[in-house]
């Protein structure tokens, strides 16, 4: 059911582009080398990337959250972004809580 979502987001200049970048570049197999917590990894991203990239990630996160997708859809978005870390496997809450935490970390 998510392909329509991806087509809309990809059609609008790949709104999730920076979310993919964060997931693939910072949440790799050894993500915990970057920081001791997942939110800490997002803070490392915020502090290491140029302000324009951080702002684009903030906009990606706002767009995803504003889409009011189901928990399953949010899980699929995060999975398709290519992260090697899953908030539910780590028992750190829902995907919506994870997206909210990321947004707070970059705001």
N, C-alpha and C positions, 0 to 999 in steps of 0.2 A: 503494500500500500504506500510505501514511501517514495517510489520513483517520481510521482507527480511533484512532491515536495522538492526533490532534488532538481527536477527540470526547472521549476519556478526559480529556485535559488541560483542554479547555475546560469539560467537565462539572464538574471539580473546581476551580471558581472561577478558571478561566483561569490555570493555573499559570505559563504562559509570558508573562503580561501584562507583567511588567517587562522581560523579554528583548525583547519587541516594542518597548516604550518606548525601551530603549537603542538598538536597531537603527534605529528610525525617527527618533529625535531626535538621536542622536549620530553615527551612521554614515550621514549624508546625503552628497550629492554632494561637498561640500567638507569632508569629515570631517577632513582633514589640517590644517585651520585650527585645530581643537580641540587637536591634539597631533601631534607628528611621527611617532608610531607608533600602530598600532591598540591595543596594550595601554595606551599613554598616554591614548588616548581613554577607555578604561574607567576609568583612574585619575581623569581629569577628572570623569567621571560620579560616581565614588565620592566625590570631594571636593566636588562641587557639589550633589548631591542630599541630601535629609534622610536620616538614618540608617535610618528605617523602609523607605524605598524601596530603599536599598542592600541591606538585609537581604532584602527580597523578591526582588531580583535574584539574590542569593546562593542563595536557596532555589530559584528557578527553575532556575538552572544545576545545582545539586545534583540536582534532580529529573530533568532531562534526562539528565545523565550516569549517574544511577542506573538509568535505563530501559534501558541497554545496547543502544541502537539502533545500527544499522549506520552506516557512514560516509555512505552515500547518504541515510539517514534524517536524520542530523544536518545534512547539507547542505540538505535540504529544509526542515528546521525553521528554519535560519538564513535561508534564502531567503524563506520565508513570513513571517518576522518583518519583512521589508521593508528590510533593510540595503542600502546602496549600496556595499558593500565585500565582497569574497570572499577568504578566506584562501588558497584554492587558486590563484586567478588571481594573487594577489600572491606565490605560491610560499612561503608561510610555514608550511607544514605541513598536517596533516589538520584536519578539523573538530573531531575529538575533542581534539586539541592546542589548538585555538583556544578551545573551551569550557573546557578546563582552565586555560588562561592567563587567561581572563576571571574564572573562579572565584578563582584566586590573587590577581588584582588587587583583588577586592572583599572578600577574606577578611582 
